[in-house]
Amino acid sequence: MVEKFKFLDIEDNGKYIICHLSNPPSHTLTLGGVEEIHKFLDIVEQQTDLRVLAFTGSGQDVFIKHYEVGELADTAEKNISKKKSQQSPLELHGFHKMLLRLRDLKAIVVAGINGNTAGGGCEFSLGCDLRIMKHGDYKIGLPETSVGILPGGGGTQRLSRLIGSSRALDLILHAKLLTPQEAFEMGIINRLVSEDNFLNDLHTYCQDLASRAPIALGQVKKIIHQGLDMSLEESLLLEQEAFNITMNSKDAARAMRSLLNSQNNIEEDTKFEWKGE
């Protein structure tokens, strides 16, 4: 990958990529940053052998501080001065479209939260499939109601789907920021990692995912995301279809036959060279 970006530093490791989000000194996410991520995804979506895409912050102890408040304030003031009507939106804005592209990406998307993140930064992480966060004196959350707005990048919807409506309401209405441990205990964070070796741990996490069965992992990601918006009967049919896809893969046939010929239990026999076919 030779493309150069202003707000992104790309670390291509073959089957997994780590994208370092960079906007010093504010470490906020801006419209320009969102547009660059869209351009980056144009490239990533063409890489059929990519298994894991991770995002982390390039700043010291900060993932994404928040969405750029200056841009939001300018928009609010323009709306008031022009007496802009409050019509229902006709289409999703670029931030929503960006996170939906991450959802629909075949690769597993990981948020490597290397420090503080709030507002739009937290929403970005919620739009990823998995979240790992660094231990330490850091905060994560959706404090937008403290400045008179609400999480407008999917936070109300994704957080409530993740931890339930009651807990999401409590956190958002009180503009509460959580410690990494609190976020982990609520199920917002999937894994807490060492403060001293965060980047190494992120690489290890991505390598482990990238070493697993890509067809199975891709299908699991798809049916869990899509099944949330379906009835149980519809989602079971979706699962059945995905299961049939894995049962028609050469990878699965070889792996199951290898397991039958092995002396190990299935929990022990996890190392296999997956070809994605």
Summary of the structure (lengths in Angstrom):
residues: 277
radius of gyration: 20.1
end to end distance: 24.1
largest distance: 73.8
contacts: 822
relative contact order: 0.10
helix: 46%
strand: 15%
